[in-house]
Amino acid sequence: MHDNDRSSRNQEESGTGRMALIIHSVADVAAGFLGLWILLYLLDANQANVFVGFVEGVADWLGWWAQDIFTMENENVRIFLNYGLPAVLYLMVGHGIAARVRRL
């Protein structure tokens, strides 16, 4: 009887562990794209490059809600803040939710 309880508990923990890992990973990938776009922009990457355009498009899609929160004259600081804020929030919220799911 104890082995059966342990087996069902391990399956449940495995499922919640996988879900937490997925949430954690999605948050990391989202923040990674935003951080990569900030880096490419600050290093004056070639905007005509397909990869740079792809990263910019993904970052715009992920950070649309935070665009123009900060409106300053210095374009580099504006890009850093307007894309950095969503990156930090995705990390905080994603990791927080993942930690909560692990405790279930």
Secondary structure, DSSP 8 states (H G I E B T S, - for coil): -HHHHHHHHHHHHHHHHHHHHHHHHHHHHHHHHHHHHHHHHHTT--TTSHHHHHHHHHHHHHTGGGTTSS--S-HHHHHHHHHHHHHHHHHHHHHHHHHHHHT-
